[in-house]
Amino acid sequence: MNSRNEVVSHYGAGQQSHTTEESFTTEDILWAVGIWSVILTLSPVIVFYMLMVA
């Protein structure tokens, strides 16, 4: 029933990526910082677990 809205949302979804193709957005930087903080926080726990189990 909402075919017009679906088409508009489909074509509007990739519009931002074309304008900021060469630069990082704030959301990209926050996502990367969040992922690396989780990795760096859990890595000592994983190493300690592997040393205790092995």
mmJSON file of the N, C-alpha and C atoms, coordinates in Angstrom:
{"data_MODEL":{"atom_site":{
"group_PDB":["ATOM","ATOM","ATOM","ATOM","ATOM","ATOM","ATOM","ATOM","ATOM","ATOM","ATOM","ATOM","ATOM","ATOM","ATOM","ATOM","ATOM","ATOM","ATOM","ATOM","ATOM","ATOM","ATOM","ATOM","ATOM","ATOM","ATOM","ATOM","ATOM","ATOM","ATOM","ATOM","ATOM","ATOM","ATOM","ATOM","ATOM","ATOM","ATOM","ATOM","ATOM","ATOM","ATOM","ATOM","ATOM","ATOM","ATOM","ATOM","ATOM","ATOM","ATOM","ATOM","ATOM","ATOM","ATOM","ATOM","ATOM","ATOM","ATOM","ATOM","ATOM","ATOM","ATOM","ATOM","ATOM","ATOM","ATOM","ATOM","ATOM","ATOM","ATOM","ATOM","ATOM","ATOM","ATOM","ATOM","ATOM","ATOM","ATOM","ATOM","ATOM","ATOM","ATOM","ATOM","ATOM","ATOM","ATOM","ATOM","ATOM","ATOM","ATOM","ATOM","ATOM","ATOM","ATOM","ATOM","ATOM","ATOM","ATOM","ATOM","ATOM","ATOM","ATOM","ATOM","ATOM","ATOM","ATOM","ATOM","ATOM","ATOM","ATOM","ATOM","ATOM","ATOM","ATOM","ATOM","ATOM","ATOM","ATOM","ATOM","ATOM","ATOM","ATOM","ATOM","ATOM","ATOM","ATOM","ATOM","ATOM","ATOM","ATOM","ATOM","ATOM","ATOM","ATOM","ATOM","ATOM","ATOM","ATOM","ATOM","ATOM","ATOM","ATOM","ATOM","ATOM","ATOM","ATOM","ATOM","ATOM","ATOM","ATOM","ATOM","ATOM","ATOM","ATOM","ATOM","ATOM","ATOM","ATOM","ATOM","ATOM","ATOM"],
"id":[1,2,3,4,5,6,7,8,9,10,11,12,13,14,15,16,17,18,19,20,21,22,23,24,25,26,27,28,29,30,31,32,33,34,35,36,37,38,39,40,41,42,43,44,45,46,47,48,49,50,51,52,53,54,55,56,57,58,59,60,61,62,63,64,65,66,67,68,69,70,71,72,73,74,75,76,77,78,79,80,81,82,83,84,85,86,87,88,89,90,91,92,93,94,95,96,97,98,99,100,101,102,103,104,105,106,107,108,109,110,111,112,113,114,115,116,117,118,119,120,121,122,123,124,125,126,127,128,129,130,131,132,133,134,135,136,137,138,139,140,141,142,143,144,145,146,147,148,149,150,151,152,153,154,155,156,157,158,159,160,161,162],
"type_symbol":["N","C","C","N","C","C","N","C","C","N","C","C","N","C","C","N","C","C","N","C","C","N","C","C","N","C","C","N","C","C","N","C","C","N","C","C","N","C","C","N","C","C","N","C","C","N","C","C","N","C","C","N","C","C","N","C","C","N","C","C","N","C","C","N","C","C","N","C","C","N","C","C","N","C","C","N","C","C","N","C","C","N","C","C","N","C","C","N","C","C","N","C","C","N","C","C","N","C","C","N","C","C","N","C","C","N","C","C","N","C","C","N","C","C","N","C","C","N","C","C","N","C","C","N","C","C","N","C","C","N","C","C","N","C","C","N","C","C","N","C","C","N","C","C","N","C","C","N","C","C","N","C","C","N","C","C","N","C","C","N","C","C"],
"label_atom_id":["N","CA","C","N","CA","C","N","CA","C","N","CA","C","N","CA","C","N","CA","C","N","CA","C","N","CA","C","N","CA","C","N","CA","C","N","CA","C","N","CA","C","N","CA","C","N","CA","C","N","CA","C","N","CA","C","N","CA","C","N","CA","C","N","CA","C","N","CA","C","N","CA","C","N","CA","C","N","CA","C","N","CA","C","N","CA","C","N","CA","C","N","CA","C","N","CA","C","N","CA","C","N","CA","C","N","CA","C","N","CA","C","N","CA","C","N","CA","C","N","CA","C","N","CA","C","N","CA","C","N","CA","C","N","CA","C","N","CA","C","N","CA","C","N","CA","C","N","CA","C","N","CA","C","N","CA","C","N","CA","C","N","CA","C","N","CA","C","N","CA","C","N","CA","C","N","CA","C","N","CA","C","N","CA","C","N","CA","C"],
"label_alt_id":[null,null,null,null,null,null,null,null,null,null,null,null,null,null,null,null,null,null,null,null,null,null,null,null,null,null,null,null,null,null,null,null,null,null,null,null,null,null,null,null,null,null,null,null,null,null,null,null,null,null,null,null,null,null,null,null,null,null,null,null,null,null,null,null,null,null,null,null,null,null,null,null,null,null,null,null,null,null,null,null,null,null,null,null,null,null,null,null,null,null,null,null,null,null,null,null,null,null,null,null,null,null,null,null,null,null,null,null,null,null,null,null,null,null,null,null,null,null,null,null,null,null,null,null,null,null,null,null,null,null,null,null,null,null,null,null,null,null,null,null,null,null,null,null,null,null,null,null,null,null,null,null,null,null,null,null,null,null,null,null,null,null],
"label_comp_id":["MET","MET","MET","ASN","ASN","ASN","SER","SER","SER","ARG","ARG","ARG","ASN","ASN","ASN","GLU","GLU","GLU","VAL","VAL","VAL","VAL","VAL","VAL","SER","SER","SER","HIS","HIS","HIS","TYR","TYR","TYR","GLY","GLY","GLY","ALA","ALA","ALA","GLY","GLY","GLY","GLN","GLN","GLN","GLN","GLN","GLN","SER","SER","SER","HIS","HIS","HIS","THR","THR","THR","THR","THR","THR","GLU","GLU","GLU","GLU","GLU","GLU","SER","SER","SER","PHE","PHE","PHE","THR","THR","THR","THR","THR","THR","GLU","GLU","GLU","ASP","ASP","ASP","ILE","ILE","ILE","LEU","LEU","LEU","TRP","TRP","TRP","ALA","ALA","ALA","VAL","VAL","VAL","GLY","GLY","GLY","ILE","ILE","ILE","TRP","TRP","TRP","SER","SER","SER","VAL","VAL","VAL","ILE","ILE","ILE","LEU","LEU","LEU","THR","THR","THR","LEU","LEU","LEU","SER","SER","SER","PRO","PRO","PRO","VAL","VAL","VAL","ILE","ILE","ILE","VAL","VAL","VAL","PHE","PHE","PHE","TYR","TYR","TYR","MET","MET","MET","LEU","LEU","LEU","MET","MET","MET","VAL","VAL","VAL","ALA","ALA","ALA"],
"label_asym_id":["A","A","A","A","A","A","A","A","A","A","A","A","A","A","A","A","A","A","A","A","A","A","A","A","A","A","A","A","A","A","A","A","A","A","A","A","A","A","A","A","A","A","A","A","A","A","A","A","A","A","A","A","A","A","A","A","A","A","A","A","A","A","A","A","A","A","A","A","A","A","A","A","A","A","A","A","A","A","A","A","A","A","A","A","A","A","A","A","A","A","A","A","A","A","A","A","A","A","A","A","A","A","A","A","A","A","A","A","A","A","A","A","A","A","A","A","A","A","A","A","A","A","A","A","A","A","A","A","A","A","A","A","A","A","A","A","A","A","A","A","A","A","A","A","A","A","A","A","A","A","A","A","A","A","A","A","A","A","A","A","A","A"],
"label_entity_id":["1","1","1","1","1","1","1","1","1","1","1","1","1","1","1","1","1","1","1","1","1","1","1","1","1","1","1","1","1","1","1","1","1","1","1","1","1","1","1","1","1","1","1","1","1","1","1","1","1","1","1","1","1","1","1","1","1","1","1","1","1","1","1","1","1","1","1","1","1","1","1","1","1","1","1","1","1","1","1","1","1","1","1","1","1","1","1","1","1","1","1","1","1","1","1","1","1","1","1","1","1","1","1","1","1","1","1","1","1","1","1","1","1","1","1","1","1","1","1","1","1","1","1","1","1","1","1","1","1","1","1","1","1","1","1","1","1","1","1","1","1","1","1","1","1","1","1","1","1","1","1","1","1","1","1","1","1","1","1","1","1","1"],
"label_seq_id":[1,1,1,2,2,2,3,3,3,4,4,4,5,5,5,6,6,6,7,7,7,8,8,8,9,9,9,10,10,10,11,11,11,12,12,12,13,13,13,14,14,14,15,15,15,16,16,16,17,17,17,18,18,18,19,19,19,20,20,20,21,21,21,22,22,22,23,23,23,24,24,24,25,25,25,26,26,26,27,27,27,28,28,28,29,29,29,30,30,30,31,31,31,32,32,32,33,33,33,34,34,34,35,35,35,36,36,36,37,37,37,38,38,38,39,39,39,40,40,40,41,41,41,42,42,42,43,43,43,44,44,44,45,45,45,46,46,46,47,47,47,48,48,48,49,49,49,50,50,50,51,51,51,52,52,52,53,53,53,54,54,54],
"pdbx_PDB_ins_code":[null,null,null,null,null,null,null,null,null,null,null,null,null,null,null,null,null,null,null,null,null,null,null,null,null,null,null,null,null,null,null,null,null,null,null,null,null,null,null,null,null,null,null,null,null,null,null,null,null,null,null,null,null,null,null,null,null,null,null,null,null,null,null,null,null,null,null,null,null,null,null,null,null,null,null,null,null,null,null,null,null,null,null,null,null,null,null,null,null,null,null,null,null,null,null,null,null,null,null,null,null,null,null,null,null,null,null,null,null,null,null,null,null,null,null,null,null,null,null,null,null,null,null,null,null,null,null,null,null,null,null,null,null,null,null,null,null,null,null,null,null,null,null,null,null,null,null,null,null,null,null,null,null,null,null,null,null,null,null,null,null,null],
"Cartn_x":[0.819,0.0,0.867,1.998,2.879,4.05,3.753,4.839,5.644,5.007,5.745,6.745,6.336,7.237,8.397,8.135,9.199,10.219,9.749,10.667,11.509,10.897,11.63,12.665,12.294,13.25,14.356,14.02,15.04,16.075,15.63,16.575,17.257,16.638,17.239,18.214,18.236,19.077,20.554,20.942,22.348,22.814,21.964,22.323,23.437,23.425,24.432,25.817,25.871,27.172,27.857,27.096,27.721,28.306,27.675,28.177,29.403,29.474,30.6,31.429,31.744,32.435,33.887,34.533,35.956,36.267,35.274,35.55,34.778,35.308,34.656,33.672,32.514,31.535,31.802,31.144,31.276,30.765,29.707,29.162,30.166,30.901,31.918,33.021,33.453,34.536,34.078,32.862,32.352,32.184,31.737,31.575,32.933,33.952,35.278,35.872,35.701,36.214,35.505,34.213,33.465,33.917,34.122,34.568,35.958,36.872,38.235,38.273,37.402,37.392,36.917,35.941,35.483,36.59,37.271,38.338,39.477,39.897,41.018,40.651,39.373,38.945,38.862,38.404,38.211,39.456,40.43,41.594,42.378,42.614,43.3,42.481,41.169,40.312,40.425,40.43,40.53,41.901,42.963,44.317,44.425,43.911,43.959,43.171,42.023,41.21,41.951,42.581,43.306,44.497,45.174,46.294,45.841,44.675,44.19,43.661,43.063,42.467,43.536,44.472,45.459,46.474],
"Cartn_y":[-1.202,0.0,1.274,1.205,2.359,2.221,1.931,1.677,2.947,4.106,5.348,5.616,5.372,5.586,4.597,3.352,2.361,2.73,3.241,3.618,4.806,5.779,6.961,6.56,5.695,5.292,4.438,3.673,2.838,3.695,4.68,5.513,6.538,6.91,7.874,7.234,5.899,5.227,5.405,5.325,5.409,6.795,7.778,9.127,9.725,9.467,10.064,9.47,8.179,7.558,8.12,8.599,9.166,10.546,11.306,12.649,12.607,11.642,11.558,10.32,10.129,8.912,8.908,10.062,10.121,10.481,10.865,11.316,10.465,10.43,9.692,10.606,10.064,10.825,10.614,11.399,11.249,9.884,9.403,8.093,6.983,7.099,6.098,6.077,7.258,7.341,6.797,7.137,6.621,5.11,4.574,3.133,2.445,2.989,2.384,2.452,3.581,3.717,2.742,2.571,1.625,0.191,-0.19,-1.553,-1.803,-0.843,-1.034,-1.023,-0.239,-0.241,-1.587,-2.192,-3.517,-4.544,-4.485,-5.446,-5.302,-4.07,-3.869,-4.147,-3.992,-4.291,-5.797,-6.542,-7.977,-8.798,-8.254,-9.064,-9.56,-8.763,-9.339,-10.428,-10.29,-11.315,-12.615,-12.522,-13.716,-14.366,-13.552,-14.109,-14.787,-14.173,-14.775,-16.086,-16.116,-17.334,-18.448,-18.096,-19.111,-19.644,-18.77,-19.236,-20.142,-19.848,-20.661,-22.009,-22.044,-23.287,-24.186,-23.598,-24.414,-25.047],
"Cartn_z":[0.0,0.0,0.0,0.729,0.827,-0.141,-1.383,-2.335,-2.599,-2.547,-2.795,-1.675,-0.423,0.691,0.653,0.237,0.173,-0.899,-2.022,-3.096,-2.667,-2.009,-1.562,-0.517,0.427,1.449,0.84,-0.19,-0.823,-1.541,-2.278,-3.008,-2.103,-1.014,-0.111,0.871,0.922,1.908,1.596,0.336,-0.008,-0.373,-0.158,-0.603,0.241,1.529,2.407,2.135,1.79,1.585,0.344,-0.635,-1.82,-1.539,-0.655,-0.38,0.523,1.442,2.372,2.053,0.794,0.391,0.85,0.91,1.184,2.64,3.422,4.785,5.784,6.998,8.07,8.79,9.117,9.88,11.371,12.175,13.627,14.075,13.42,13.768,13.474,12.369,12.043,13.09,13.514,14.494,15.844,16.261,17.531,17.486,16.339,16.194,16.304,15.643,15.684,17.091,17.766,19.127,20.06,19.873,20.706,20.497,19.245,18.952,19.526,19.341,19.844,21.364,21.996,23.461,23.998,23.326,23.743,23.532,22.392,22.108,23.117,23.372,24.29,25.739,26.068,27.437,27.666,26.677,26.863,26.571,25.878,25.522,26.741,27.793,28.966,29.642,29.628,30.234,29.453,28.137,27.307,27.461,27.496,27.678,29.039,30.086,31.413,31.459,30.817,30.762,30.027,28.897,28.128,28.933,29.698,30.505,31.645,32.216,33.32,32.838,31.673,31.174,30.557,29.82,29.096,30.032],
"occupancy":[1.0,1.0,1.0,1.0,1.0,1.0,1.0,1.0,1.0,1.0,1.0,1.0,1.0,1.0,1.0,1.0,1.0,1.0,1.0,1.0,1.0,1.0,1.0,1.0,1.0,1.0,1.0,1.0,1.0,1.0,1.0,1.0,1.0,1.0,1.0,1.0,1.0,1.0,1.0,1.0,1.0,1.0,1.0,1.0,1.0,1.0,1.0,1.0,1.0,1.0,1.0,1.0,1.0,1.0,1.0,1.0,1.0,1.0,1.0,1.0,1.0,1.0,1.0,1.0,1.0,1.0,1.0,1.0,1.0,1.0,1.0,1.0,1.0,1.0,1.0,1.0,1.0,1.0,1.0,1.0,1.0,1.0,1.0,1.0,1.0,1.0,1.0,1.0,1.0,1.0,1.0,1.0,1.0,1.0,1.0,1.0,1.0,1.0,1.0,1.0,1.0,1.0,1.0,1.0,1.0,1.0,1.0,1.0,1.0,1.0,1.0,1.0,1.0,1.0,1.0,1.0,1.0,1.0,1.0,1.0,1.0,1.0,1.0,1.0,1.0,1.0,1.0,1.0,1.0,1.0,1.0,1.0,1.0,1.0,1.0,1.0,1.0,1.0,1.0,1.0,1.0,1.0,1.0,1.0,1.0,1.0,1.0,1.0,1.0,1.0,1.0,1.0,1.0,1.0,1.0,1.0,1.0,1.0,1.0,1.0,1.0,1.0],
"B_iso_or_equiv":[0.0,0.0,0.0,0.0,0.0,0.0,0.0,0.0,0.0,0.0,0.0,0.0,0.0,0.0,0.0,0.0,0.0,0.0,0.0,0.0,0.0,0.0,0.0,0.0,0.0,0.0,0.0,0.0,0.0,0.0,0.0,0.0,0.0,0.0,0.0,0.0,0.0,0.0,0.0,0.0,0.0,0.0,0.0,0.0,0.0,0.0,0.0,0.0,0.0,0.0,0.0,0.0,0.0,0.0,0.0,0.0,0.0,0.0,0.0,0.0,0.0,0.0,0.0,0.0,0.0,0.0,0.0,0.0,0.0,0.0,0.0,0.0,0.0,0.0,0.0,0.0,0.0,0.0,0.0,0.0,0.0,0.0,0.0,0.0,0.0,0.0,0.0,0.0,0.0,0.0,0.0,0.0,0.0,0.0,0.0,0.0,0.0,0.0,0.0,0.0,0.0,0.0,0.0,0.0,0.0,0.0,0.0,0.0,0.0,0.0,0.0,0.0,0.0,0.0,0.0,0.0,0.0,0.0,0.0,0.0,0.0,0.0,0.0,0.0,0.0,0.0,0.0,0.0,0.0,0.0,0.0,0.0,0.0,0.0,0.0,0.0,0.0,0.0,0.0,0.0,0.0,0.0,0.0,0.0,0.0,0.0,0.0,0.0,0.0,0.0,0.0,0.0,0.0,0.0,0.0,0.0,0.0,0.0,0.0,0.0,0.0,0.0],
"pdbx_formal_charge":[null,null,null,null,null,null,null,null,null,null,null,null,null,null,null,null,null,null,null,null,null,null,null,null,null,null,null,null,null,null,null,null,null,null,null,null,null,null,null,null,null,null,null,null,null,null,null,null,null,null,null,null,null,null,null,null,null,null,null,null,null,null,null,null,null,null,null,null,null,null,null,null,null,null,null,null,null,null,null,null,null,null,null,null,null,null,null,null,null,null,null,null,null,null,null,null,null,null,null,null,null,null,null,null,null,null,null,null,null,null,null,null,null,null,null,null,null,null,null,null,null,null,null,null,null,null,null,null,null,null,null,null,null,null,null,null,null,null,null,null,null,null,null,null,null,null,null,null,null,null,null,null,null,null,null,null,null,null,null,null,null,null],
"auth_seq_id":[1,1,1,2,2,2,3,3,3,4,4,4,5,5,5,6,6,6,7,7,7,8,8,8,9,9,9,10,10,10,11,11,11,12,12,12,13,13,13,14,14,14,15,15,15,16,16,16,17,17,17,18,18,18,19,19,19,20,20,20,21,21,21,22,22,22,23,23,23,24,24,24,25,25,25,26,26,26,27,27,27,28,28,28,29,29,29,30,30,30,31,31,31,32,32,32,33,33,33,34,34,34,35,35,35,36,36,36,37,37,37,38,38,38,39,39,39,40,40,40,41,41,41,42,42,42,43,43,43,44,44,44,45,45,45,46,46,46,47,47,47,48,48,48,49,49,49,50,50,50,51,51,51,52,52,52,53,53,53,54,54,54],
"auth_comp_id":["MET","MET","MET","ASN","ASN","ASN","SER","SER","SER","ARG","ARG","ARG","ASN","ASN","ASN","GLU","GLU","GLU","VAL","VAL","VAL","VAL","VAL","VAL","SER","SER","SER","HIS","HIS","HIS","TYR","TYR","TYR","GLY","GLY","GLY","ALA","ALA","ALA","GLY","GLY","GLY","GLN","GLN","GLN","GLN","GLN","GLN","SER","SER","SER","HIS","HIS","HIS","THR","THR","THR","THR","THR","THR","GLU","GLU","GLU","GLU","GLU","GLU","SER","SER","SER","PHE","PHE","PHE","THR","THR","THR","THR","THR","THR","GLU","GLU","GLU","ASP","ASP","ASP","ILE","ILE","ILE","LEU","LEU","LEU","TRP","TRP","TRP","ALA","ALA","ALA","VAL","VAL","VAL","GLY","GLY","GLY","ILE","ILE","ILE","TRP","TRP","TRP","SER","SER","SER","VAL","VAL","VAL","ILE","ILE","ILE","LEU","LEU","LEU","THR","THR","THR","LEU","LEU","LEU","SER","SER","SER","PRO","PRO","PRO","VAL","VAL","VAL","ILE","ILE","ILE","VAL","VAL","VAL","PHE","PHE","PHE","TYR","TYR","TYR","MET","MET","MET","LEU","LEU","LEU","MET","MET","MET","VAL","VAL","VAL","ALA","ALA","ALA"],
"auth_asym_id":["A","A","A","A","A","A","A","A","A","A","A","A","A","A","A","A","A","A","A","A","A","A","A","A","A","A","A","A","A","A","A","A","A","A","A","A","A","A","A","A","A","A","A","A","A","A","A","A","A","A","A","A","A","A","A","A","A","A","A","A","A","A","A","A","A","A","A","A","A","A","A","A","A","A","A","A","A","A","A","A","A","A","A","A","A","A","A","A","A","A","A","A","A","A","A","A","A","A","A","A","A","A","A","A","A","A","A","A","A","A","A","A","A","A","A","A","A","A","A","A","A","A","A","A","A","A","A","A","A","A","A","A","A","A","A","A","A","A","A","A","A","A","A","A","A","A","A","A","A","A","A","A","A","A","A","A","A","A","A","A","A","A"],
"auth_atom_id":["N","CA","C","N","CA","C","N","CA","C","N","CA","C","N","CA","C","N","CA","C","N","CA","C","N","CA","C","N","CA","C","N","CA","C","N","CA","C","N","CA","C","N","CA","C","N","CA","C","N","CA","C","N","CA","C","N","CA","C","N","CA","C","N","CA","C","N","CA","C","N","CA","C","N","CA","C","N","CA","C","N","CA","C","N","CA","C","N","CA","C","N","CA","C","N","CA","C","N","CA","C","N","CA","C","N","CA","C","N","CA","C","N","CA","C","N","CA","C","N","CA","C","N","CA","C","N","CA","C","N","CA","C","N","CA","C","N","CA","C","N","CA","C","N","CA","C","N","CA","C","N","CA","C","N","CA","C","N","CA","C","N","CA","C","N","CA","C","N","CA","C","N","CA","C","N","CA","C","N","CA","C","N","CA","C","N","CA","C"],
"pdbx_PDB_model_num":[1,1,1,1,1,1,1,1,1,1,1,1,1,1,1,1,1,1,1,1,1,1,1,1,1,1,1,1,1,1,1,1,1,1,1,1,1,1,1,1,1,1,1,1,1,1,1,1,1,1,1,1,1,1,1,1,1,1,1,1,1,1,1,1,1,1,1,1,1,1,1,1,1,1,1,1,1,1,1,1,1,1,1,1,1,1,1,1,1,1,1,1,1,1,1,1,1,1,1,1,1,1,1,1,1,1,1,1,1,1,1,1,1,1,1,1,1,1,1,1,1,1,1,1,1,1,1,1,1,1,1,1,1,1,1,1,1,1,1,1,1,1,1,1,1,1,1,1,1,1,1,1,1,1,1,1,1,1,1,1,1,1]
}}}
